[in-house]
């Protein structure tokens, strides 16, 4: 069987979140502040993973990888701050184009955000370094979690992608308050990724020995089977919330983005249930 380790879980969440930070930063549409927020949040989780691992039981490769994730995330954050004057390509062009249009219509040259085109932009590829290091740690954590080792590793890696995508989507939804006028493409992409990963998340939890054994009573969850059906409810509800979020984002009103963000709040709760309830019961 496969046990649930808090340090591996924190690293799993951090690596997934950082990977999907790159999915967004590579588009060159979202302001640099979004990347700063994401790196700070998930870099802190990587540090917490190291601390928790030392208390609950170290796994050398996992913990060294977590340190590497934190350092690589910090380096990317420093580079991004140093190059903040450059902004990002599509955001910069949008701000300048809209300011010129307002000036042409009103004759008022309003104050706008200024960018320095002589400064090199932040290279999004730097955001891939931390998750690449983190995958090594997740494999080590998965192997340590139990047997069969291939299934344990698969659950950790798929769970990282699943939790990372839904968390990144929720945080990006809030960023639209900071960057009004941002196109919905980046948020839609993350929502689509969450929907694509969900079936794999459910599949790896069903593979034997998995949640089917809980549902048919072979494994006693000590609550009369309630936890098994709670897991089913979380998985189905997550799928429904992702679908409704995509429908909300088709609406033209700006409030649709806020509605989608609220739905993603709920999706995080059910996504955690889909991942954590299964791993807790199977542990």
WOSULMO-V996956 format. One record per run of one state. SS is the DSSP state (a for helix, b for strand, c for the rest). FROM is the first residue (numbers start at 1). TO is the last residue. If there is no record, write none. Layout:
ss=SS from=FROM to=TO
ss=SS from=FROM to=TO
This chain:
ss=c from=1 to=1
ss=b from=2 to=2
ss=c from=3 to=5
ss=a from=6 to=25
ss=c from=26 to=31
ss=a from=32 to=56
ss=c from=57 to=59
ss=a from=60 to=82
ss=c from=83 to=83
ss=a from=84 to=86
ss=c from=87 to=88
ss=a from=89 to=106
ss=c from=107 to=123
ss=a from=124 to=145
ss=b from=146 to=146
ss=c from=147 to=148
ss=a from=149 to=178
ss=c from=179 to=184
ss=a from=185 to=206
ss=c from=207 to=210
ss=a from=211 to=215
ss=c from=216 to=225
ss=a from=226 to=248
ss=c from=249 to=254
ss=a from=255 to=282
ss=c from=283 to=283
